[in-house]
Structure formats: structure tokens, C-alpha cells
Amino acid sequence: MQRSTRRSRGFTLIELLVVIAIIALLVGILLPSLAGARNAARATQTANNARQVALGVSTYTASSQALFPPHYVYARETTGMDWRVADQQESNPTPANGYIHWSYALFGLGGVPEDAFTSPFIPTKGGAPRTNPGGNAEDWEPGQISDTGSTSPGSPPEDRQVKRIAFIGNGAIFPRNKFFRTGNQQRLNQLVRDAWIESPSKTILATEVLYTSGWRSLKTGEGVIKSHRPVTPFVGVSAGGDPYSEPVRANAGNFFSFRYPTENEIYRQDQIPDGVIEDASAPINIVGRQQPNKDKFGGGAQFAFVDGHVEQMTLWESIKAKKWGAKFYSITGDSKVDMR
């Protein structure tokens, strides 16, 4: 009886290389799909968070005489939510008291969970740190400096603001702190009533803030990360990006004091300068561009509207469609915006 001499045959080198090539091809085909699915999931989560924030604003206005919260004010003390109109000047009379931010009003009064203010597209814990992070080292960003010059946890101030913020309010609805006249400025801020808003379903309430590495988009030359600031959507017809310098006209008639930025005033994503939160010509460039949809200026963002719905679009799309409002509601004096 003859014994079989056949031996099991393994893969040759060529066959192994062919298998590897096929696997690499499949991976190359699948990876974009997986990345697209991951980005779609992130976009959905960001939209859900923006919707929660918008609903929180509605809850707040319902319990505060139909007034929107200020985007930020100077606090009266180092803790608590009290503030005085007389303190809301050009500069903080007591820097150690820090800021009271609109997010904290919603977090405390509107029932919005703290993580709803974050975005999965932002790698630094989902959002920007507080301008004055306080005593917990984990709340600070590397190289961050507080308003009082501190570079590490310790003494006040600690802002009344959620620990991480990925959203920024429409400054034409959420006023800044400048409620008190201390000089010759003609215009001040004022709290806005929800009944003033023309076309709530077509007016942006809040959107994502622009993230750049190290939060350079929000960082001043001194290293302060101005996460408490709103976005200023309009440009003064005479004064440019500083709305407080726009002359007040006693009989404005059909004259428009403010306008939307032009295409030439919007930066491309790869050309955005550091500290764009304080851009003198078009502060609206601070709007986020993390979402997958893109145009020539960069990615898109989730936009929450006054009526509570959320839309994804690019910054330039929001400007072209005149989605930021028909008036600069939060500023005194004639406030009509050119909608042509």
C-alpha cells in the first residue's frame, strides 16, 4: 500500500500580496463611508444640542417677563447671579467678580444640561473654556490667561458660565454688558423682548463658535480667551464693525444704520486671523465652520433660530439669506438693517 506524499500547500508570496491589496482596496473604499457616517452622527448630536439650547432660551424668556438674557454682564460679587446696571460700563469696575454668561442662566434656570452646550466636533473637551476658568486646573487651556492676568488656578474670578461652550449667541438679540453711559457714546445696549423679533422662524438665535487650535480664534494678544463674547452680525453703515460708534439719527426715515457683511469681508477658513472675535471690520467671522457642508469660505455650522428649530448651513449662506434679523434689536437708537 502506497503512502500519499502530497503535502498541504500554503499561500505563495504573490497570493499573499494579492490578498493584502484587496484588503487595502476595501479599506480605502469603506473608510470615507465610515468617516462620513461619523461626521453625520456628530452633526446630528450638535443639532440636538443646539435645539436644547434654543428651548432653554424659550423657557428662560417665559419666566423673565419675555426678555432674552444678556450674553454677559459684569457680576456684582464673586459668586451668585446678581448684577447692577451701573457696573455695565466700557470696562469692568471690579474685574475680580468675573462675568455672568447667558449659558449659566439657561443651565440654572432653563434646565439645559451642561453638556448640551458642547460639540463633538471640538477636540478640547467639546468647547471653549470660560474666560475666567476659576480654581479647577482641568478647566484651563494651555497658555490661557485670565482677565486679571492669572495663568493658573487660584484666586477669583470664576465666571458663572458652563465649563465648556461651543455655541455663541446672536449679539443683536443677546446684548453685551454696555447698559450704562459713562462717556459721550451715543448708543448703549438694551435687553430685548421676544415680541420685538420680526420673523422668529427666519432669525438666528445662536450658532457654533469657530474653533482653531489653541482657541486662537477667541484669544487676545495677551492670551485671554474671550469665550463670553457674542457674535456681532452686522456692520455699521458709517462706523464699520463697531456698532456703538454708529451715529444716532433722530429722524432715520428710510435710512439703514446697519448692513450685512459683504462677500469681501468674510475670511476663507485657511485665512482666518488669530483673535477674530475682535475683528474690526466683520466680527461675524467668529461663526463656526466645523460641520461637513462646505463652500469656498469653509465648513458649515448648526444654527438655532428664535422659534426653536435648527438648520445646518455655512456662514456665507446665512448672510446671503439675511438670517440674522431685520434690526439690531439689542442696541439703542435707530437700528434698522439693510435687507436689500
C-alpha positions in Angstrom: 0.0 0.0 0.0 1.5 3.3 -1.1 1.5 6.2 1.3 0.4 9.6 -0.1 3.3 12.0 -0.5 1.2 15.2 -1.2 1.7 18.0 1.3 -0.7 20.8 2.1 0.1 23.9 0.1 0.3 27.3 1.8 0.0 30.8 0.3 2.7 31.9 -2.1 4.1 35.4 -1.7 2.3 36.6 -4.7 -1.1 35.3 -3.4 -0.4 36.9 0.0 0.3 40.3 -1.7 -2.9 40.0 -3.7 -4.9 39.4 -0.5 -3.3 42.4 1.2 -4.0 44.5 -1.9 -7.7 43.5 -1.9 -8.0 44.3 1.9 -6.3 47.7 1.3 -8.7 48.4 -1.5 -11.7 47.5 0.6 -10.4 49.7 3.5 -9.9 52.6 1.0 -13.5 52.2 -0.1 -15.0 51.8 3.3 -13.0 54.5 5.3 -14.7 57.5 3.6 -18.1 56.0 4.2 -17.2 55.4 7.8 -15.9 58.9 8.2 -19.0 60.3 6.5 -21.2 58.3 8.9 -19.2 59.5 11.9 -19.5 63.2 10.8 -23.2 62.8 10.1 -23.6 61.4 13.7 -21.6 64.3 15.1 -23.7 66.8 13.1 -26.9 65.2 14.4 -25.6 65.4 18.0 -24.6 69.1 17.6 -28.0 69.9 16.1 -29.7 68.2 19.1 -27.6 70.2 21.5 -28.4 73.5 19.6 -32.1 72.6 19.8 -31.8 72.1 23.6 -30.1 75.4 24.0 -32.9 77.2 21.9 -35.6 75.5 24.0 -33.8 76.6 27.2 -33.9 80.2 25.9 -37.7 79.9 25.4 -38.0 78.6 29.0 -35.9 81.5 30.2 -37.9 84.2 28.4 -41.2 82.7 29.6 -40.0 83.2 33.2 -38.3 86.6 32.8 -41.0 88.9 31.5 -40.4 87.8 27.9 -36.8 89.2 27.9 -33.8 87.4 26.4 -30.9 87.1 28.7 -27.8 89.4 28.2 -25.0 87.5 26.6 -22.8 88.6 29.5 -22.7 91.1 32.3 -20.2 92.1 35.0 -21.1 90.3 38.2 -21.8 92.3 41.4 -20.0 89.8 43.6 -17.5 86.9 43.2 -20.4 84.4 43.4 -24.1 84.5 42.6 -26.1 85.9 39.7 -26.6 89.5 40.9 -25.5 92.4 38.7 -26.1 96.2 38.6 -26.8 98.4 35.6 -24.3 101.0 36.9 -21.5 98.4 36.6 -22.2 97.7 33.0 -19.7 100.1 31.5 -16.9 100.1 28.9 -14.6 98.2 31.3 -15.2 96.1 34.3 -15.1 98.2 37.5 -14.4 95.1 39.6 -12.5 92.5 37.5 -12.3 90.0 40.4 -16.1 89.5 40.2 -15.9 88.0 36.7 -18.7 87.5 34.2 -22.3 86.2 34.3 -22.9 84.4 31.0 -26.1 83.6 29.2 -25.3 79.8 29.3 -25.4 79.8 33.1 -28.8 81.4 33.1 -30.1 78.5 30.9 -28.1 75.9 32.9 -29.5 77.1 36.2 -33.0 78.4 35.2 -33.8 76.9 31.8 -33.0 73.3 32.8 -30.4 72.8 30.0 -27.8 70.2 30.9 -24.2 71.4 30.8 -23.1 69.0 28.1 -25.7 70.4 25.7 -23.5 73.5 25.3 -20.7 71.3 23.8 -20.0 70.0 20.3 -18.4 66.6 19.4 -16.6 68.3 16.5 -14.4 70.3 19.0 -11.5 68.3 20.4 -10.8 70.4 23.5 -13.5 68.9 25.8 -16.3 69.9 23.4 -15.9 73.7 23.7 -14.0 76.8 24.7 -13.1 77.3 28.4 -14.6 80.1 30.5 -12.7 83.4 30.1 -12.0 83.2 33.8 -11.9 79.4 34.5 -11.6 79.6 38.3 -10.0 77.2 40.7 -10.0 73.8 38.8 -6.9 73.2 36.7 -8.9 70.9 34.3 -11.0 73.9 33.2 -7.9 75.8 31.9 -6.4 75.6 28.4 -2.6 75.5 28.0 -1.3 79.1 27.8 -4.6 80.6 28.9 -4.5 83.9 30.9 -7.5 85.2 32.9 -8.8 88.7 32.7 -6.8 89.6 35.9 -3.6 88.2 34.5 -3.6 84.8 36.2 -2.1 81.9 34.4 -3.2 79.1 36.8 -6.0 78.2 39.2 -6.2 80.2 42.3 -8.0 83.3 43.4 -11.1 84.8 41.7 -12.5 85.5 39.2 -14.6 82.4 38.2 -17.2 83.2 35.7 -20.8 82.0 36.0 -20.6 80.1 32.7 -20.8 76.5 31.8 -17.3 74.9 31.8 -17.1 74.4 28.1 -19.1 76.4 25.5 -19.4 75.5 21.8 -22.2 78.0 21.0 -22.3 81.7 20.6 -25.3 84.0 20.7 -26.6 86.5 18.2 -25.4 89.8 19.7 -28.4 91.6 18.1 -30.6 89.6 20.4 -28.4 88.8 23.4 -26.9 92.2 24.4 -23.5 92.7 25.7 -22.9 94.5 29.0 -22.9 98.1 27.9 -26.1 99.3 29.5 -24.7 102.3 31.4 -23.5 105.6 29.8 -20.1 106.7 31.1 -18.8 108.9 28.3 -20.0 110.5 25.1 -21.1 107.3 23.4 -24.5 107.7 21.6 -25.5 104.1 21.7 -26.0 101.6 24.6 -27.2 98.1 24.9 -30.7 97.1 25.9 -32.5 93.9 26.9 -34.6 92.5 24.0 -38.2 91.4 24.3 -39.2 88.3 22.3 -42.2 90.3 20.8 -39.7 92.6 19.1 -38.3 89.9 16.8 -39.6 90.1 13.3 -40.0 86.6 11.7 -38.7 84.4 14.6 -38.5 81.4 12.3 -36.1 83.3 10.0 -33.9 84.9 12.7 -30.8 83.2 14.0 -30.7 82.9 17.8 -27.3 81.2 18.3 -24.8 79.1 16.4 -21.5 77.3 16.8 -18.4 79.3 17.6 -15.3 79.0 15.4 -12.6 76.5 16.7 -9.0 76.9 15.8 -6.1 75.2 17.5 -5.4 76.6 21.0 -8.6 78.7 20.6 -6.6 81.3 18.8 -9.9 82.5 17.2 -11.0 83.7 20.6 -7.6 84.6 22.1 -6.4 88.2 22.5 -2.7 89.1 22.1 -2.4 88.8 25.9 -3.7 85.2 25.9 -7.2 85.9 27.2 -9.8 83.5 25.6 -12.9 85.7 25.2 -15.5 82.9 25.2 -18.1 85.1 26.9 -18.5 87.4 23.8 -21.5 87.3 21.4 -21.2 87.4 17.7 -21.9 90.8 16.2 -23.7 90.0 12.9 -24.0 93.5 11.4 -21.7 96.2 10.2 -22.4 99.9 10.8 -23.1 101.8 7.6 -20.8 104.6 8.8 -18.8 103.1 11.6 -17.9 99.6 10.3 -17.6 96.8 12.9 -18.1 99.0 16.0 -21.9 99.4 16.3 -21.5 101.8 19.3 -19.8 104.4 17.1 -22.6 104.4 14.5 -24.3 107.8 14.7 -27.8 108.0 16.1 -30.2 109.7 13.7 -33.2 111.5 15.2 -35.3 111.0 12.0 -33.8 108.0 10.3 -36.8 107.6 7.9 -35.8 105.0 5.4 -32.2 105.2 6.2 -30.5 102.0 7.3 -27.9 102.3 10.1 -26.6 98.7 9.8 -26.0 96.3 7.0 -24.9 92.7 6.5 -21.3 92.0 5.7 -20.2 91.7 2.1 -18.5 88.7 0.5 -15.2 90.6 0.6 -15.5 90.9 4.4 -15.6 87.2 5.0 -12.4 85.2 5.5 -11.7 81.9 3.9 -11.2 79.2 6.5 -7.5 78.9 5.8 -7.0 82.7 6.2 -8.8 83.4 9.4 -6.6 85.5 11.6 -5.9 85.0 15.3 -8.3 86.9 17.6 -11.0 87.2 15.0 -13.5 87.6 17.9 -12.3 91.2 18.0 -12.1 91.7 14.2 -12.7 95.4 13.5 -14.3 95.0 10.1 -16.6 92.0 10.3 -16.8 90.2 13.7 -19.3 87.7 12.3 -16.2 85.7 11.1 -16.2 84.1 14.5 -19.1 81.8 13.4 -18.1 78.1 13.4 -17.1 76.1 10.3 -16.8 72.6 11.8 -19.8 71.0 10.0 -19.3 68.8 6.9 -21.2 71.0 4.4 -18.8 73.5 2.8 -18.5 76.4 0.4 -15.5 78.5 -0.6 -15.3 80.1 2.8 -15.1 76.7 4.7 -17.3 74.3 6.6 -20.8 74.8 7.9 -22.4 75.2 11.3 -25.7 74.4 13.1 -27.9 77.5 13.5 -30.6 77.6 16.1 -33.5 80.0 15.4 -35.7 82.1 17.7 -38.6 79.8 17.1 -36.5 76.8 18.3 -35.8 74.9 15.0 -32.2 74.2 13.9 -30.7 74.4 10.4 -27.3 73.5 9.1 -25.7 75.9 6.6 -22.5 77.8 6.0 -21.7 81.3 7.4 -22.0 82.8 3.9 -25.3 81.1 3.3 -26.7 82.7 6.5 -25.6 86.1 5.3 -26.9 85.8 1.8 -30.3 84.7 3.1 -30.3 87.6 5.6 -30.9 85.1 8.5 -29.5 87.3 11.3 -32.5 89.6 11.7 -34.0 92.9 10.3 -32.9 95.1 13.2 -30.0 95.4 15.7 -32.5 94.8 18.5 -30.1 94.9 21.4 -28.7 98.4 20.7 -30.4 101.8 21.3 -31.2 104.3 18.6 -32.3 103.7 15.1 -31.5 100.0 14.4 -32.8 99.1 11.0 -30.7 96.7 8.9 -30.5 96.9 5.2 -32.2 93.8 4.0 -31.9 94.6 0.2 
